[in-house]
Amino acid sequence: MDNIQFGAFIAQLRREQGLTQKELADKLNVTDKAVSKWETAKGFPDVKLLEPLAQALGVSLVELMQGKRQETDTLTVAEAGAVVSQAMGQLERSTARRYLRLFRWFLTGSGALSLLWLFTTFFSSVWAELVKGIYLSPAAAEIIGGADGPTSVFLAGRTGKRPWKVRIRNWIFRLRRKRIARRIRPHAHTLEETVFFMKKHYGAVEFSGESRIYREQRECLKGSLISRYRPKLLGELSRIPAFSMNDEKSRKEMYDWLQKQSERAAQIPDDLFPMDYHLYQIRTEGGRMEIGIDFRWNVFGISYSGDKKAMKKLKRLSRRLYIYYGVSEDDIKKNSERYSSLLTVLASD
């Protein structure tokens, strides 16, 4: 598995889930530029984002690291080591090239600044003040020092530099989110009422508990819920240790640890972590929507895929379902996950 295969796999899964790069980035609290870099083999996600990324794309962590869907449920240690070595080898080469580009930019910038300094020394103080004013303009200060958070791409994310197009788009999203937040009023329905609404008005059909897609989605959700609500069930695997991405041995240990955590979650019996998970599907011409609901843990999630025309229709339907599910006054006061999900859906383009 190389970066190109890894990126293509992420892009394929994202399209299958009916997500734009921005929507996937919002789920992971990163920028859509970071997602674009993963998909174009120009970057690699941070270690702590691998599990949330796999969950968002509806695959296991093992499948994500392999860059393909598995025929079997487990890998040998040798296969796991080979997957990690190949993936991280690509990351090291990509990082080395990035360092080289930064070094070139540094030399170019240093040379340019030196020439500017020599140039300004031969002119009047007025000209020098003008040059100073240009380089200390608010725009320049914004570009150089306006970092608003690290991204998941190791080196590029730490520079804090973002294109103006991305900054403006993110600013518009935050503005739209605030405006919508002022208009939301308490009007919640239960999950049972929402299921009845979906079946009556949109012909939602429930997947069999024996279907492959049901089992995969349930397994993915189970690992996520255990990590969030019952981490003690994972024992010593409940917290991610500190791994070094620059050391091959440490990378293998990280992958082994992640695989063990996934296997541990799958082995936890239902009587220790009971779930009441149901998966529904709504089909339209050229597309389909999947709605995952767990009545015990109050989980409500939607994904959809299809052609361009169907995607627009399914997006509107997704908003209707989220609005019908709604939020309570307590959700608004506590800024709950249910409230945050509704805001994100309504504020998305």
Helices and strands as residue ranges (DSSP letters): H 3-16, H 21-28, H 32-39, H 47-57, H 61-66, H 77-121, H 125-135, H 138-145, G 156-159, H 164-183, H 191-202, E 205-206, H 212-229, G 231-237, H 248-267, E 277-284, E 287-294, E 299-306, H 308-325, H 329-334, H 337-347
